[in-house]
Amino acid sequence: MIKVGSFFRKSVIEGLKEDIRKCESLFVIQYSKLSSIDMTTLRNSLKVAKSRVIVAKNTLVRRAFQDAQVTGLDTLLEGQVALVFGEKDIAATTKALTKFAKGNQNLVLKGGLYNNRTLNTKDIENISNLPSKETLRAQVVGALQAPLAGLVFTLKGSLNKLVIVLNQIKEKKQ
């Protein structure tokens, strides 16, 4: 006979393990004294950054960390904590978290994980100051495009001068 409680715990742990494996970045936040309205606001701002918040019991999160072989975050699991899973852009997720934390003293960024590297609060703040992937891509494209645009402009200028000289020769001959 399977106990309903143990079945529920196992399914929560399995779900957390799957989320840990799929996410690009993982953050631990402390949300004590955060109102449900503020939590909804946080969830909505993270949804824009393609991230999500999951609240689970610390014992279940510890077990999921253990099963998923995540190290370095166990010590952060004290008090009312939640996990933030970043699906795409770590900069966008950290920007949303730090912006919300600056506006709300009841949210504390405790730490995180990115590419199997443990992040402290200073690392999270530094990442939040980085431009997003889209901005970086635009900067790279602009940097690659600038020399080509200069070459085209130079060649176009030379061709214009050649056309002007040929027109002047044509006018003199007439």
C-alpha positions as CSV (number, residue, x, y, z in Angstrom):
1,M,0.0,0.0,0.0
2,I,1.4,3.4,-1.1
3,K,0.9,6.3,1.3
4,V,-0.5,9.4,-0.4
5,G,2.0,11.7,1.4
6,S,5.0,9.7,0.3
7,F,3.7,9.5,-3.3
8,F,3.2,13.3,-3.3
9,R,6.7,13.9,-1.8
10,K,8.3,11.7,-4.5
11,S,6.5,13.4,-7.3
12,V,7.5,16.9,-6.0
13,I,11.1,15.7,-5.7
14,E,11.0,14.3,-9.3
15,G,9.5,17.5,-10.6
16,L,12.1,19.6,-8.9
17,K,14.9,17.3,-10.3
18,E,13.5,17.6,-13.8
19,D,13.3,21.4,-13.4
20,I,16.9,21.6,-12.2
21,R,18.1,19.6,-15.1
22,K,16.2,21.7,-17.7
23,C,17.0,25.1,-16.3
24,E,19.9,27.3,-17.5
25,S,20.1,29.1,-14.1
26,L,18.8,28.5,-10.6
27,F,18.4,31.0,-7.8
28,V,17.5,30.7,-4.2
29,I,15.4,33.6,-2.8
30,Q,14.1,34.3,0.7
31,Y,10.5,35.6,0.5
32,S,9.4,35.8,4.2
33,K,6.9,38.6,4.9
34,L,6.2,39.0,1.2
35,S,2.5,39.6,0.5
36,S,0.7,37.4,-2.0
37,I,0.3,40.5,-4.3
38,D,4.0,41.1,-4.2
39,M,4.7,37.5,-4.9
40,T,2.3,37.7,-7.9
41,T,4.1,40.8,-9.1
42,L,7.4,38.9,-8.8
43,R,6.1,35.9,-10.7
44,N,4.8,38.2,-13.5
45,S,8.1,40.0,-13.9
46,L,10.0,36.7,-14.0
47,K,7.5,35.4,-16.5
48,V,8.6,38.2,-18.9
49,A,12.2,37.1,-18.4
50,K,11.2,33.5,-19.2
51,S,11.7,32.4,-15.6
52,R,9.5,31.0,-12.9
53,V,9.3,30.7,-9.1
54,I,8.6,27.5,-7.3
55,V,7.9,27.2,-3.6
56,A,8.5,23.8,-1.9
57,K,9.5,22.5,1.5
58,N,13.2,22.8,2.2
59,T,13.5,19.1,3.0
60,L,12.1,18.2,-0.5
61,V,14.4,20.8,-2.2
62,R,17.4,19.4,-0.3
63,R,16.5,15.9,-1.5
64,A,16.1,17.1,-5.1
65,F,19.5,18.9,-4.9
66,Q,21.0,15.7,-3.6
67,D,19.4,13.5,-6.3
68,A,20.4,16.0,-9.0
69,Q,23.9,16.3,-7.6
70,V,23.7,20.0,-7.0
71,T,26.2,21.1,-4.4
72,G,26.7,24.4,-2.7
73,L,23.1,25.5,-2.3
74,D,22.1,23.4,0.7
75,T,23.3,26.0,3.2
76,L,21.0,28.6,1.6
77,L,17.8,26.6,2.4
78,E,16.9,28.2,5.7
79,G,13.6,29.9,6.4
80,Q,11.0,30.6,3.7
81,V,12.9,30.1,0.5
82,A,11.8,29.6,-3.1
83,L,13.6,28.5,-6.2
84,V,13.7,30.7,-9.3
85,F,14.4,28.7,-12.5
86,G,15.8,30.7,-15.4
87,E,14.9,29.1,-18.8
88,K,16.8,31.3,-21.2
89,D,18.7,34.5,-20.4
90,I,20.4,34.6,-17.0
91,A,20.9,38.4,-17.3
92,A,17.2,39.0,-17.8
93,T,16.4,36.8,-14.8
94,T,18.9,38.5,-12.5
95,K,17.7,41.9,-13.7
96,A,14.1,41.1,-12.8
97,L,15.2,39.7,-9.4
98,T,17.5,42.5,-8.4
99,K,15.0,45.2,-9.6
100,F,12.3,43.6,-7.5
101,A,14.6,43.1,-4.5
102,K,15.6,46.8,-4.6
103,G,12.0,47.8,-4.5
104,N,11.0,45.3,-1.9
105,Q,13.0,44.7,1.3
106,N,11.2,41.5,2.0
107,L,12.9,39.6,-0.9
108,V,16.5,38.5,-0.3
109,L,18.7,37.0,-3.0
110,K,20.6,34.2,-1.2
111,G,22.5,32.7,-4.1
112,G,22.3,30.7,-7.3
113,L,23.7,28.2,-9.7
114,Y,24.8,28.7,-13.3
115,N,26.7,26.1,-15.4
116,N,27.4,24.1,-12.2
117,R,29.0,27.2,-10.7
118,T,27.7,28.5,-7.4
119,L,26.8,32.2,-7.4
120,N,26.7,34.5,-4.4
121,T,24.7,37.7,-4.1
122,K,27.6,39.8,-5.5
123,D,27.8,37.5,-8.6
124,I,24.1,37.9,-9.1
125,E,24.3,41.7,-8.9
126,N,27.3,41.7,-11.4
127,I,25.3,39.5,-13.8
128,S,22.3,41.8,-13.6
129,N,24.5,44.7,-14.8
130,L,25.3,42.9,-18.0
131,P,23.3,43.5,-21.2
132,S,20.9,40.9,-22.3
133,K,21.7,38.4,-25.0
134,E,19.7,40.3,-27.6
135,T,21.7,43.5,-26.9
136,L,25.0,41.6,-27.0
137,R,24.0,40.1,-30.4
138,A,23.1,43.5,-31.7
139,Q,26.4,44.9,-30.6
140,V,28.3,42.0,-32.2
141,V,26.4,42.4,-35.5
142,G,27.1,46.2,-35.4
143,A,30.8,45.6,-34.7
144,L,31.0,43.1,-37.7
145,Q,28.9,45.4,-39.9
146,A,30.9,48.6,-39.2
147,P,34.1,47.6,-41.2
148,L,32.0,46.4,-44.1
149,A,29.9,49.5,-44.2
150,G,33.1,51.6,-44.2
151,L,34.5,49.6,-47.1
152,V,31.3,50.0,-49.0
153,F,31.3,53.7,-48.3
154,T,34.9,54.0,-49.5
155,L,34.3,52.0,-52.6
156,K,31.1,54.0,-53.3
157,G,33.0,57.2,-52.9
158,S,35.7,56.1,-55.3
159,L,33.1,55.0,-57.8
160,N,31.4,58.4,-57.5
161,K,34.7,60.2,-58.1
162,L,35.3,58.0,-61.2
163,V,31.9,58.8,-62.6
164,I,32.4,62.5,-62.0
165,V,35.8,62.4,-63.7
166,L,34.4,60.5,-66.7
167,N,31.5,63.0,-66.9
168,Q,34.0,65.9,-67.0
169,I,36.1,64.2,-69.7
170,K,32.9,63.6,-71.7
171,E,31.9,67.3,-71.3
172,K,35.4,68.5,-72.4
173,K,35.3,66.3,-75.5
174,Q,31.9,67.7,-76.5
